[in-house]
């Protein structure tokens, strides 16, 4: 899994590329922690290039969201497609987490 990290104002944008599974999920948590350490407690996660997400990936999202909430921030997601969108819908994550069709919408509401 790879990340493309950018910022817009005080919002960290993480574009996730590849697969988020048992082996790579801790990397997601580490990147979110890195953003928070740099002062960005609002993170928009662009999943347009994420090919697969497992239950371990979902757990890392929950753990990161909980840590950011404690700091007064949160996670938003955008650009879900295919199997990733399906997993978010079936697991109920699309109701638990803010999910937007475009990055621009996610940034406007972050």
trRosetta pair geometry for C-beta under 8 A, 3 or more apart (Angstrom, degrees):
i j d omega theta_ij theta_ji phi_ij phi_ji
1 16 6.5 -16 -171 -169 111 90
1 17 6.7 148 -162 78 58 56
1 18 4.1 -156 -106 73 54 129
1 19 6.0 -114 -72 62 94 48
1 20 6.0 67 -98 -82 149 62
1 24 4.0 109 2 -173 126 143
1 27 5.8 164 76 74 120 142
1 28 7.4 -38 127 -54 154 88
2 16 7.8 147 81 -161 47 44
2 17 4.3 -19 64 63 92 113
2 18 5.8 106 13 -14 73 122
3 14 5.5 -37 -154 -159 112 93
3 15 6.8 136 -162 70 55 56
3 16 6.1 -21 -103 -103 74 56
3 17 7.1 -166 -76 18 25 87
3 27 7.6 -161 -29 147 119 109
3 31 5.3 164 -85 -116 169 154
4 14 7.5 138 69 -161 50 43
4 15 4.1 -10 55 56 102 112
4 17 6.9 64 -14 -22 95 117
5 12 6.7 -20 -160 -171 96 97
5 13 7.1 149 -155 80 46 58
5 14 5.7 -10 -102 -104 76 69
5 15 7.8 -148 -66 25 33 72
5 31 6.9 -153 -79 -163 125 113
5 34 8.0 -48 -120 100 161 126
5 35 7.4 -152 -148 -79 123 101
6 12 7.9 151 84 -161 38 52
6 13 4.8 -16 67 61 85 110
6 15 7.8 29 9 -7 100 103
7 10 7.6 -15 -173 -132 112 15
7 11 6.6 151 -159 80 68 49
7 12 5.6 -36 -101 -104 83 53
7 13 6.7 176 -95 12 26 83
7 40 6.5 -135 -122 -77 111 147
8 11 5.2 -19 66 64 81 102
8 13 6.2 44 0 -25 101 121
8 107 6.0 -11 82 -139 147 132
10 39 7.0 -81 -150 128 97 97
10 40 5.8 177 171 -111 63 76
10 42 6.8 75 112 38 85 110
11 40 6.3 105 -147 -154 16 115
11 42 4.8 -53 -113 98 82 108
11 43 7.2 156 -169 -100 72 26
11 44 5.9 34 166 -7 119 105
11 107 6.3 154 92 -134 162 81
11 110 5.1 73 -119 111 138 149
12 35 3.7 -125 39 -146 177 127
12 38 7.3 106 -80 70 129 121
12 40 3.7 121 -29 117 103 153
12 42 7.2 156 24 88 72 54
12 43 4.7 -24 72 -110 99 80
12 44 7.4 -179 90 27 49 66
13 43 7.6 160 -91 -162 25 61
13 44 4.9 -17 -111 69 75 100
13 45 8.0 169 -160 -85 52 25
13 46 6.4 31 -180 -16 96 111
13 103 7.2 44 -143 -156 132 118
13 107 7.5 -22 -84 -84 118 106
14 28 8.0 116 147 -144 152 77
14 31 5.8 107 -123 138 141 131
14 32 7.4 -68 -25 -77 158 68
14 35 7.1 -92 -50 -52 114 142
14 43 6.1 10 1 -176 110 110
14 44 7.4 173 27 86 65 49
14 45 5.1 -17 70 -113 100 70
14 46 6.9 -169 93 24 45 75
15 46 4.2 -23 -105 69 73 118
15 48 7.2 -32 -148 41 100 94
15 49 6.4 50 167 28 98 117
16 20 6.6 0 169 -55 141 119
16 28 6.9 9 -112 -106 132 106
16 45 6.3 13 -15 -172 115 97
16 46 7.0 175 14 79 69 59
16 47 5.8 -7 51 -108 110 62
16 49 6.8 -170 93 73 49 85
16 50 4.8 21 100 -71 107 108
17 49 4.3 -18 -109 118 73 128
17 50 7.1 -125 -110 -75 17 53
18 24 7.1 -129 107 -157 124 172
18 49 7.4 21 -15 134 43 93
18 50 7.0 -19 63 -125 37 56
18 51 6.3 -50 -177 18 24 104
19 24 6.3 123 96 30 73 147
19 50 7.4 113 -102 -163 26 73
19 51 5.6 -46 -75 65 74 98
19 52 4.4 0 -127 59 92 103
19 53 7.6 -174 -163 -74 58 40
20 24 5.6 -117 -127 94 45 111
20 25 5.6 83 180 -87 84 70
20 28 6.0 30 -133 -42 121 139
20 50 6.2 -13 -8 -150 107 121
20 52 7.1 -165 36 97 59 62
20 53 4.7 5 64 -116 106 77
20 54 6.9 -148 106 23 65 73
20 56 7.6 -155 146 92 75 84
20 57 3.4 92 124 -115 108 129
20 60 7.2 -128 179 51 116 133
21 24 5.7 62 44 31 64 95
21 25 6.5 -109 98 -33 17 94
21 52 6.8 4 -55 113 104 110
21 53 7.6 -170 -70 -147 59 31
21 54 4.3 63 -124 4 72 129
21 56 5.8 63 179 57 41 122
21 57 6.2 -35 -78 -40 28 105
22 25 6.4 -31 -124 8 17 115
22 54 6.4 -41 -33 80 70 150
22 56 4.3 139 -87 -18 56 168
24 27 5.1 -43 -171 24 66 121
24 28 7.1 70 138 -23 78 92
24 57 7.7 7 83 -88 90 97
25 28 5.6 -47 -160 25 45 114
25 29 7.0 41 148 -14 70 100
25 54 7.5 -92 -54 62 123 98
25 56 4.4 -139 -18 137 154 95
25 57 4.9 -143 -98 -89 106 50
25 59 6.8 43 176 66 151 90
25 60 3.9 -176 178 -26 99 142
26 29 5.5 -51 -152 37 43 112
26 30 6.2 45 150 -22 70 105
26 60 6.7 -139 -75 -109 31 132
27 30 5.5 -54 -148 37 33 114
27 31 6.4 35 153 -20 66 103
28 31 5.8 -54 -150 34 31 109
28 32 6.5 29 153 -16 64 105
28 57 7.0 77 4 -142 156 76
28 60 4.8 98 72 133 119 137
28 61 7.2 -34 133 -69 143 64
28 64 6.8 -91 132 -39 93 147
29 32 5.8 -56 -149 37 32 111
29 33 6.3 33 152 -19 66 107
29 60 4.8 -113 -47 -159 99 100
29 63 5.8 -12 -109 93 123 122
29 64 5.3 -151 -117 -68 67 101
30 33 5.6 -54 -147 38 31 113
30 34 6.3 38 151 -25 64 104
31 34 5.4 -48 -148 32 33 117
31 35 6.6 37 152 -20 63 100
32 35 5.7 -50 -153 32 34 112
32 36 6.5 33 150 -16 65 105
32 43 5.9 -93 -129 -17 86 174
32 64 4.0 45 82 -147 171 127
32 67 7.3 118 124 70 120 126
32 68 6.8 -84 175 -52 117 116
32 75 7.3 -33 -126 -85 131 116
33 36 5.6 -54 -148 39 34 112
33 37 6.2 38 152 -22 67 106
33 64 7.6 -113 -44 -122 71 91
33 67 7.1 -24 -90 124 82 157
34 37 5.7 -52 -146 35 30 113
34 38 6.5 23 154 -13 62 107
35 38 5.8 -65 -154 40 30 107
35 40 4.6 -66 173 73 90 111
35 43 5.4 88 109 -91 161 118
36 39 7.7 110 -178 -22 31 7
36 40 6.7 -96 -85 73 32 59
36 41 5.8 57 -122 -99 82 63
36 43 8.0 -59 -55 -43 78 121
36 67 7.0 -83 -50 130 168 111
36 68 6.4 -139 -85 -99 124 79
36 71 6.0 152 -149 5 119 172
36 73 7.3 -162 -109 40 96 150
40 43 6.5 97 132 -75 108 77
40 73 7.7 102 149 -130 49 156
41 68 5.6 146 -171 -157 76 86
41 71 4.5 -146 -126 113 128 118
41 72 5.9 43 132 76 160 74
41 73 2.6 -161 145 -46 92 140
41 74 7.6 46 144 1 83 42
42 68 7.8 118 -89 -176 30 127
42 73 4.9 -138 -61 -153 52 104
42 74 6.3 7 -118 53 67 64
42 76 7.5 10 -175 1 87 107
42 110 4.7 115 169 164 126 105
43 64 7.8 -56 55 154 149 122
43 68 6.7 -106 12 -108 109 155
43 73 7.2 69 -5 151 78 128
43 74 7.6 -138 35 108 73 36
43 75 5.3 -22 72 -110 98 69
43 76 7.3 179 92 29 50 68
43 110 8.0 -159 60 -149 14 129
44 75 8.0 142 -97 -163 24 55
44 76 5.0 -24 -111 72 70 101
44 77 7.6 157 -164 -92 59 19
44 78 6.3 7 -178 1 103 116
44 103 6.7 100 148 -150 138 77
44 106 4.6 119 -142 134 121 122
44 107 5.9 -43 -53 -75 163 67
44 110 5.4 -76 -61 -80 104 142
45 75 6.1 7 -9 -167 117 103
45 76 7.0 175 21 85 74 45
45 77 5.0 -27 69 -106 97 71
45 78 7.3 161 81 23 49 69
46 49 7.7 39 123 16 94 87
46 77 8.0 153 -88 -160 21 56
46 78 5.5 -28 -108 71 64 95
46 79 5.2 23 -159 36 77 132
46 103 5.6 -6 -97 -92 116 110
46 106 7.9 -173 -80 50 74 157
47 50 4.3 -44 -162 18 83 125
47 77 5.9 7 -8 -166 120 104
47 78 7.1 164 21 76 78 41
47 79 5.7 176 58 84 60 82
47 80 5.1 19 78 -92 126 66
47 81 7.8 -177 111 16 91 68
47 84 5.4 -158 155 147 130 153
48 78 7.7 -19 -40 113 93 77
48 79 3.6 -41 -60 147 94 132
48 80 7.9 -106 -78 -71 49 18
48 81 6.6 46 -134 4 58 115
50 53 6.2 26 157 -52 128 101
50 84 5.1 88 97 -86 109 153
51 82 7.7 -21 -146 87 48 145
51 83 7.5 33 167 49 49 119
51 84 7.6 172 148 -41 7 112
52 83 6.2 -6 -107 94 61 136
52 84 7.2 -147 -111 -68 14 86
53 57 4.0 -121 -161 87 85 152
53 58 6.6 100 151 -49 113 76
53 83 7.7 175 26 118 76 94
53 84 5.3 81 1 -120 115 84
53 87 5.3 -167 71 82 105 159
54 57 5.1 113 51 3 59 99
54 58 7.4 -113 108 0 41 87
55 58 5.3 -48 -149 35 41 115
55 59 6.4 46 150 -22 67 100
56 59 5.6 -49 -149 34 34 114
56 60 6.6 34 152 -19 64 102
57 60 5.7 -53 -149 34 33 109
57 61 6.6 36 150 -21 64 102
58 61 5.6 -51 -152 32 34 114
58 62 6.6 35 151 -18 65 103
58 87 7.4 -134 -65 154 118 115
58 91 6.0 -112 -122 179 151 165
58 93 6.4 -125 -135 -69 106 138
59 62 5.7 -54 -150 36 34 111
59 63 6.3 33 153 -19 67 106
60 63 5.6 -50 -143 38 34 113
60 64 6.2 33 156 -18 65 107
61 64 5.9 -58 -147 39 28 108
61 65 6.2 29 155 -20 64 109
61 75 6.8 -153 -166 105 84 167
61 93 7.2 35 102 -141 149 135
61 97 7.2 -46 158 -69 124 154
62 65 5.7 -56 -144 37 29 112
62 66 6.3 31 156 -22 64 106
63 66 5.8 -55 -150 33 28 113
63 67 6.6 26 154 -16 63 106
64 67 5.8 -56 -149 37 33 109
64 68 6.2 27 155 -15 67 109
64 75 6.2 70 111 -54 106 139
65 68 5.9 -59 -145 41 30 108
65 69 6.1 35 155 -25 65 107
65 74 6.4 25 -149 -149 81 69
65 75 4.8 -85 -95 17 86 119
65 97 6.8 -108 -99 -102 149 107
66 69 5.7 -52 -146 32 28 113
66 70 6.7 32 153 -21 60 103
67 70 5.8 -54 -156 30 32 113
67 71 6.9 21 149 -10 63 107
68 71 5.6 -62 -154 42 38 108
68 73 4.2 -77 178 85 94 100
68 74 5.3 149 118 -91 120 23
68 75 6.0 124 45 -36 155 80
69 72 7.6 63 -174 -64 32 11
69 73 7.0 -109 -78 69 28 51
69 74 5.9 47 -81 -88 72 81
74 98 7.4 74 134 13 128 119
74 110 7.9 -164 77 -154 92 72
75 97 6.3 -32 95 -147 100 118
75 98 7.7 178 105 44 56 90
76 97 7.3 161 -123 168 37 91
76 98 4.3 -36 -121 86 87 114
76 99 7.6 176 -170 -83 68 28
76 100 6.6 19 169 0 112 111
76 106 4.7 160 128 -160 125 99
76 109 6.7 149 -125 90 155 97
76 110 5.2 -120 11 -97 144 88
77 80 6.4 39 144 -48 117 109
77 88 7.5 -156 102 -118 159 149
77 97 5.8 51 2 130 115 127
77 98 6.9 160 25 92 69 59
77 99 4.8 -19 73 -110 102 73
77 100 7.2 167 90 24 50 69
77 106 7.1 -123 92 -116 17 138
78 99 7.2 156 -86 -164 40 54
78 100 4.5 -25 -102 72 93 90
78 101 7.0 9 -154 94 83 13
78 102 6.0 -15 -169 120 125 15
78 103 5.0 149 106 -85 155 48
78 105 6.9 152 -117 65 124 90
78 106 3.9 -100 -52 -31 127 142
79 101 7.3 69 -79 173 43 37
79 102 6.8 55 -67 -122 83 31
79 103 6.3 -2 -33 -50 118 81
80 84 5.2 -135 -154 109 88 102
80 85 4.0 131 137 -84 106 81
80 88 5.8 -43 -151 13 161 149
80 94 7.8 -114 44 -95 165 109
80 99 6.3 -20 -2 -162 132 120
81 84 6.5 43 60 51 42 103
81 85 5.5 -4 -128 -23 10 123
82 85 6.2 121 54 19 30 99
82 86 7.0 -59 141 -3 40 104
83 86 5.3 -54 -147 38 37 117
83 87 6.2 39 154 -22 69 102
84 87 5.8 -50 -146 34 31 110
84 88 6.5 32 153 -18 62 105
85 88 5.8 -55 -150 36 31 112
85 89 6.3 29 153 -18 65 108
85 94 7.9 45 -161 -74 64 133
86 89 5.8 -59 -149 37 30 110
86 90 6.1 20 160 -13 68 111
87 90 6.0 -56 -136 42 28 105
87 91 5.8 17 166 -9 65 117
87 93 7.5 13 124 25 74 130
88 91 6.3 -65 -138 45 20 103
88 93 4.4 -90 -147 72 70 110
88 94 4.5 90 142 -50 102 92
88 97 7.8 -84 -152 51 112 117
88 99 6.5 113 162 -95 147 153
89 92 8.0 32 172 -66 25 25
89 93 7.9 -57 -37 49 19 78
89 94 5.2 0 -88 6 54 139
92 95 5.2 -51 -172 40 72 110
92 96 6.0 69 131 -22 85 105
93 96 5.3 -60 -138 43 40 109
93 97 5.4 -3 175 16 79 113
93 99 7.7 92 123 -53 82 129
94 97 7.0 -56 -112 56 22 83
94 99 4.9 -48 -138 12 76 153
98 106 7.3 135 126 -131 109 82
98 109 6.5 -154 -179 117 144 127
100 103 7.8 131 96 -90 119 15
100 105 4.0 -166 -176 99 131 111
100 106 4.1 -167 45 -65 139 79
100 109 6.7 161 -70 35 139 130
101 105 6.3 48 51 31 71 148
102 105 4.7 97 62 6 86 100
102 106 7.0 -150 97 -4 47 87
103 106 5.6 -58 -150 39 35 112
103 107 6.2 34 154 -19 69 106
104 107 5.8 -55 -147 37 29 110
104 108 6.3 31 154 -22 64 107
105 108 5.7 -54 -147 34 31 113
105 109 6.4 8 161 -1 65 112
106 109 6.3 -72 -148 48 27 96
106 110 6.1 45 154 -50 66 103
107 110 5.6 -37 -138 6 31 120
